[in-house]
Amino acid sequence: MSSKLLCLYTHRYSLALVMTLVLVTATDDDSGPPTKITAVLGDTTTFRCHIQKHGIPVTRLHIIRVLKDSQEIFINGFDSTRKLDASPEYQIRTKVNKMDLSMEMTNVSVSDEGLYRYVVFFSTVVKKMFKIYLKVTANYSIPTMEKECSECKHGDGAAGKSCQLSCLSVGGYPQSTVSWTGLNLSLINVIHNESSEDPYSKTWTINQTITYNCDQPTSVSCAVGGVVSSTSIFCVECKKKNLLKFCVKTD
C-alpha cells in the first residue's frame, strides 16, 4: 500500500473512531428535560424516537415507565436475540415499530400520564437514552348555568337584591376551576365550590355557586377548562305598575 493510500485509510479510520467515541460518550446522558407529548383520554397516541441511528443497526429497544421513587416498569420493546414480553397491563394497548422505533398506545387513560424512558442499544455496543413525558387531557362538558334572582325592592329606595348563579361541568381532566365573564369580580361572593374526582376514570366534576348583586341587565357566561357556557342575561328591569322586578332571560 502506498504511503498516500495508507494516510487516507488512516484518516478515514480515525474519523470513524472519533464518531464512534462521540456516540459512546453521549449514550447514557438522559438528564435533559423530557420531550412532552399530549394525548386525549380514550384516544391513540404515538411515542416517537428522537435518537439518530447514523446507519448503525439497533439490536434492542426498551421503553420503560418511570414511577415514583425511581421505580420502573418495562412497557414494550424488542431484542434481536430473544423475545421480550410487554407488561401485561400494556401488552394489548401498545405496539412497537422496529423501523422507526416508535410505539403506538391505544385507549389512553389518565393513569398513563407520566414519564417514560427510551433505551436504545446499537450493534456497536452503543447505548442511548432519552425521556418522554406524556400529558393526558379530557375535554370538559359545556358548562350549564342556573340562575335565581330575587325581586327588587320598590319605592323611594329601589335597589336590587342578590342573585345566585351556579356553574357545573363534568368529565374533564386535569382538574380545573370556574371562571366568570361579564361580572365585576370584586362583587362575586363564592358560597359553594366543589371539585370531585371519579374513582374509575379519574376525570373531574367542577361545580361552583356564587352570589352577585346587580341593578341593571348583565350578560354572563362561565368557563371550565377552556370550555365556555352559553351567555345568559339576568337582572333585567321589568317595570309594571311602578314595580321593579328581576327577570331572567337566556339567549
N, C-alpha and C positions, 0 to 999 in steps of 0.2 A: 504494500500500500504506500502510495506516495505521501510525502510529508504534508502536501496541500490537502489531500483527501483525509488523512489522519487528523489534521487540525479541524476540518469541517465536521468530521464524525464526532470528535471530542467535544466540540462546541454544542452540537445538537444533543449529545448525551448529557452534557452539563445542564443545558436548558431544560431538558425533560426532568432531570433530577431536581432542579430548583422548583419546577412546577409541582412535582410530587411532594416535595417538602413543604411548600406553601399550603397544599391541600391538607397535609397531615397536621401541620401546626394549627390550622384553623378548625380542626374537626370537632373538638369537644367543647367549644365555646357556644353555649346557648344562654348566656347571661343577659343578652339584649332583650328589649321589650318584645312580647309576642305579637305575631300578626293577628289582627282582630277580624273575625267574620261574624255575621249576624244571620240567624235563621228564624223563621216564623214557626210558632208552635204548630205541630202536626205536618209540616211541610218536609221537603227533602233538601239537604244542603250538601255541598262538596268541599272537602278539605283539599287544598292544593299544595303540592310540594314546591318549596321555594329554594331548593338546592340545585345548583348546576352540576350536571354529571360529567361534563368535559369529555364525553365519549367513553368513560370508564364504566364497565358493566356493574350493575347493582346486584349484589348477591343476597342481601337481606334487608327487610324493612320492618321496623317495629313502630306501631302507633300506640302510644301509651296515654292513659288518662291519669293526670296528676291530681290527687285528692289532698285533703287537709293533712297536716302533719307529715308531709312528704310521702304519703302512701301512694302507690302506683298500681294501675290495673292495665294489663295488656288488652287492647281493644281489637286490633286486627293487624295483618301484615303478611309477609311471606319469607320463606327461606329456601334457597335453591337446593339445599342438601336434605331438607326434611319438611314434613308438613307441619304447619302451625295452625292450631285451632283457635278461632276467635273466642273472646269471652262470651259465655252463654247468653248474657244479657244483650250483647251487641251482635251475636252471630247472624241473626235473621234480619238485622237492620243495617248492616254495614257491608260494603263490597269494595275491595281494593283493585285498582287498575295498575297492573305491573308496568305498563308502558310509560305512563306519566307520573306514577307513584301517588295518584290521588285516591281519596277514599270518599265514597258516597254514603251518607247516612240518611235513612228514611224515618218518617214518623217522629220527628224531633220532639222531645219532651223537655220540660223545664229542668228535669234532673240531668239532662245532657249538658247544661250550661257549665262552663268551666275551662280549665287549662288542659291542653293536650301537648304531647311532645312527640315529634318525629325523630326517629333514629335510623339513619341510612348507612348501610355498610357496603363498601365498594370492594371489588375483587383485588384491589391493591392494598388491602388491609387498612383502608382509609375509612374513618367513621365521621359522619357529620350529623349535627343535631340542630333543630330549631323548634320553636314553640308556636302554638296557635291557641288563641282564646276565643271560644265560641260563646256568643251572646244570644240568648233566646228572647223573643218578643211575642206578644199576643195582643191583637187589637181589642180595645175596649168596645163594648156596645155603645151605640149612640145614646148619650145620657137622656134620661127622662126627668122632666121638671114638674113639680107640683107646687101650686101657689094658693095661698089662702090669705085674704086681706080683710080686715075689719072695716066697719063703716067709719066715715069721717064724722066728727062732731059738727054740729051746725049751729048757727047763731053768730054772735059777735066774734067769738074766738074760734072759728072753724079751723081745724087742724087735722092732719092725717094721723091715724093710728098705725101701729106696727103691722107689717106684712111678714108672713112666714114663707120661705122658699126652700124647697128640697131638691137635691140633685142626686141621681142614682145611676151608676154604670157598673156593668159586670163583665167577667170573663177576660180581663186584661192581665198582662204581665210585661214588665215588672210592676211592683206596687207604685201607685201614683196618688195624686191629690186632686181636689176640685179647685178650679179657678173660675171666677165670675167676670163677665164682661158687661159693661153698661151700668155698673153700680159704683158708687163712691165707697172705696174700700174702707175708709175710716168710719163709715156708718154701719158696717156689717158687724153683726154680733152672732158668733157661731154658738149654737145651742146643742148641736149633735154632730159628731164627727166619727165615722166608723170605717175601718178597713178590715175586712175579713178574708182569710185565705182558704181556698178549697183544699181539703186534705188530700185529694186524689190528683187533681190536675195542677195544683199549686198556683192557679190563677186567682185574681183578686176581685172582690166586690167593694166598691167605694161609694159611700153614702154620706152626704152632709146636709144639714138643715141650718138655716140662718134666719135671723130676723132683720128687717130693714124698714126704716121709716122713709116715707115719701109723700110728697104733696102735689106731684104732677106726673103725667104719663111717662113711664120709664120702660125702655126696651132692654131686655136682659137675656143672656144665654149663659150656660155653664159648659165647662170642658173638663174632660178627664183623659189623661194620657194622649193629649193632642186631638181627641175626638170631640166635636162640638155639637151641642144640642141645637134644636130649632130655637128661633128667637121668639120670645113672648113679650107682650106689652101688658103691664099691670099698672095699677094706681091711676086708672083713667077717671077723670072727673065726669060725673053724671049729675046734671042739675035738673031737678024736678020739684016744683013747689018749694023752692028755696032750700032744698035738702041737697047736701053734697055727700055722695057715697063713693066707695071704692068699687070699681068694676074690674073684672079680669078678662082680657082678650088675648087670644092666641092666633098668631099668623097661620 
